[in-house]
Amino acid sequence: MRFGCSLIVRGRHATQENLRTMARQAEAWGFDSLWASDHLLLPPLQTSRYPGSPTGELPPFWRERYFEPLAILNYLAGCTHRIRLGTSVLILPMRNPIEVAKEIAGADVLSQGRILFGVGVGWFKEEFDALGYPFHDRGRRTDEALQLCKALWTQEPVTFEGQYYRFRDAHFGPKPVQRPHPPILIGGHSPAALRRAARLGNGWHPFGLTVEALQELVPQFHAAVREAGRRLEEFEVVLKVRLRFGSGPDPQPPLHGSPEQVIATLKQYQALGVHHLILDFVPETIGTALATMERFVREVRPAFH
């Protein structure tokens, strides 16, 4: 199993110094990947509810600052040498996919082939409204956008005939370093997300699932892969969960407890087919992130070598 860390890209701890420190420490400690999340604008919630909170409200500290993920990853590409850099996740249907394809290809070239392209359809209707993108067809637009990105990354010249985008004999460069393109990881665990991952992705990227919840979903993902006419060996399961060492009940499961308890839970995830696990840190402070990362490296990761 490989291990990655979520970067602190929002709030007052999201600074150039902290990002650089976290990235360099992660690489020195042997982590495999770093991940940046995504929001462009934070209008007041009206009908939407934030799925990461029991109350459905956005955390207040997000309002202070929220860096764009590819700006972060391009910066950190110049501060690191080995560690992979991913979006977890980029909300593709609230962007022009041609611009996204260009940004991902450029980041892959500048990082020398270290980009992991995590994609989601989004949940924040008010953000879509403010940006001028329709919310109701975001799934269909995501599917076409992924097909368009693949065409731009693998063809020259490029011809594309879709519902939303059409052009002929266009030139696009640079192409990504990774062939045929950076791995596409589809976020979410709805039936539509599972089908999208099976049809268009190289991996499935669920968030915050307990062992029990993942156990229920794995057969559904396998069925979607078979239905798409593909093989499980073509896919990576990349799970993101919050990690907190400590005793007593945790209001934000699923990865919590002593190092021994964390190891036991990770082995259950591994047995269910998780290849790559991303750690979220609560609270999102540089002190918490570095202390948790160091303890994980010392007391948990040796069980997986």
N, C-alpha and C positions, 0 to 999 in steps of 0.2 A: 504494500500500500504506500502511495506517495502522499505527502502532506504539504498543504499550502496555508497561507495566511491572508485574511482580509486586511487591506490597507485602511488607514484612517484618512478618509477623503472628505469628511464633513465635520463641522464644528470647529471650535477654537484650537483643538489639537491637530487639525489638518494644516500643517505648516511645511514649508520646504525642508527645514532642518529635520523635523520628525519623520517625514516621508523618506528622506535620504537615510536617516539612522535606522529606521525600521527595515528598509530594503537591504541595506548592507549587513545588518545583523542577521536577517533571515538567510541571506546567502552564506554568511560565515558559519551559521549554525546548521547548514545543510538542508534547509527547507527547499522544496521543489518548485514552488510557485507563489506569486503575489497577485492579488485580485482587487480590482476597483469597481465599485458600484456606480449607479447612474441615476441622476435626476437633473434636468435642465432648469426647471422653474418650479416654485412651490406656491401655487395659489391656495387660498383657503379651501378646505374640504367642504363640499356641499352634500353630494350623494356618495362619494367614494369613501372607503374605509381602508386604512393602512393595515395590510395583513400581518405585519410584524409586531403589532401591538394589541394587547387584550382590549384596549379601549377603542381601537381603530383610529386614534389620533396620531398625527406626525410628531416625532420627538421635537421639542422646542429648539434644541441645539442645532438641528439641521438648518434653521433659518440664518445662522451666523455665516456659513459658507458651505458650498458643496461643489468641489472641483469636478470638472468634466473628466471622465475616466481615461480617454486616450491622451489627453494632455499629461495626466499623471504617468501613464505607462511609457510614453515617449521620453519623459524626463528621467524616469527610473532606468530606462534602457541604457542611458549614458552613465548611470551610477553603479551599474552591476554588470556582470559578465556571463553568468551561467543560468541564473534563476529564470523560470518562465513567467510571463506576464499576461494576465487574463482580465477580461471584463466579466463581472458577475453581478448583474448582467447588463449589457447594453440594450436599451429599449429601442429596438430597430424600427417599429412602425411610427415613431415620432421623429424620424429623420429621413432625409433623402438617401435611398440606398446606394446611389452612385457615389455620393460623397462618402458614405460609410465604407464602401469597397475601396475607395482611394485611400482613406485614412488607415484602414486595417492593413492594406498592402504596404503602404509606406512605413507603418510601425513595424511590420514584419521584416522589411528590408533593413531598417535602421537598428533593429534589435538583433539582427542576424538570425532570424527564424525562431524567435522565442514567443510569439503571440499565440494566445488561446482565445478564441472568439466565442464568448458566452452571450447568448441572445435570449431576450424575453419579449413578450407582447405587451407587458405593462398592465397596470391596474388603476392608474390615477387619471380618471376621466378629465378632471379640471385642468391637468397639465396638458393633455392632448388638446383640449379646447383652446387654451391660451396660445399654444404653438400653431394652431390652425390645421391640425391633422384630425381626420375623423376617428372616432373611438370604436364605432360599432363594427367596422370591417378590419380591425387591426390584425386579426388572425390571418385573413386572406392576404392582406398586404405584406405581412411578415413572410408568408410562404413564397410569394412572388419575389420579394426582396432577396431572400436567400438564394433563389434560383438565379436572380440577376447578378448577385455578388459572385457566385460560382462561375457564371459565364464570363464576367469581366476578368476574373483571376486566371482563367484557363484557356481562353480563346484569343486569337489575334489575326485579323480584326474581329470585332465582336458584333454579332447580330442578335437582337432580342425582340421577341414579339409576345408581350404580356397584356394583361388587362389594364395595368396602370402605367407601364413603361414600354416604349417601342422605339427602336432605332436600328439602323443597318450600317454595317461596315465601319464601325467606330473603332478608334485606336485608344488603348488604355495601358498605361504603364506608370510606375514599375509594377511588374507582377510580383506576388509574394515569393519569398525565399522558399517557404515550405511548399512541397508538392503533394497533391495538386493545389492545396490551399491550406491556410491555418485551420486547425481542427475547429469545427462548429459544435458547440455544446448548447443544447436547448434547455432553457430553464423552465421550472414549473413541474407540477405533478397532476394537472388536470388530464382528463382523457384526450383532449385536443393537443396538449403539450406532449404527451406520450406518443401520439401518432405523428406529430411534427418531428420529434426526435428520431423516430424510426424511419421516416421517409427522407428527411433532409439533413439530419445531423450526423456527426461522428461520435456524439456522446449525449448522455442524459444528465441534466444538472439540477436535481431537486434541492430544496432548501428546508432546513429545520425539521426534518422528519425523524421521529423516534424509530427505534428498531422495529417496533410493532407496526407502525405506519408503513415503513419501507417494505416490510415483509408482505403486506397486503398488496403493494403496488408492483413489486418485482414481477409477478406472473403476468400482470397487465402489460408491462413494458415488453416482456418476452413475446407475448401474443402480438403486440403491435409490430415488433421486429419481423416476426414470421409473416404477418399479413403484408408487410412491405416487401417481402421477398428478399430479405437480407439476413445476414448471419450475426449472432451475438458477438462473435469474435471481432467484428468490425467496430464495436462500440466500447466506450469507456463510461463508467458511471462515476460522476464527480459530485459528491454530496457536500453541502455547506451546512455546518452546525455551530451553535454557540458552545464555547468551552469555558467552564468556570470551575476551578479547583475549590473545594470546600466541603463542609459537612452541613447536614440539615437539608430541609426542602429547598428546592430551587424554583423560583417562579418562572424561569426561562430555560426549560430543558431543551435538548435532550442529553448533552454531554456535560455531566456534572458529578463531582464527588472526589474521592481520593485518587491518586494516580493508578492504584490497582483497579478501582471501579471504572475509571476511564479506559484503561487497557481492555478490561472485559467487554465494555460496550463497543469499543473499536473492533474487537475481534468478531463480535456479532455482525457489525456492519460489513466487515471483510468477508464473512461467510455468506452474506447476501449478495456479494458481487461488487461492492464498492471498491474502485481502483484508486481513487484520489479523493482525499478528504480535506476540505478547506475549513480553517478555524476562524470563527468570529469571536471577538473579545467584548466583554461587557464589564464595566462601562467602556466606552470608546475613548480611552485616554492612552497616551504613549506609555505611561508607567505601567498600566495594566497589561497592555499588549506585550511589552518587552519582558515583563516578569513572567507572564503566562507562557510566552514562547520559550523562554529559557528553561522553565520548569518542565515543560513538555519535552524538550530535547533531552534533558537529563533523566527524567523519571518515567517517561512514557515511550518515546520513540525507540529506545533500545529493544523493546519487546517485539519490534517489527522488522528488525534487520535480519 
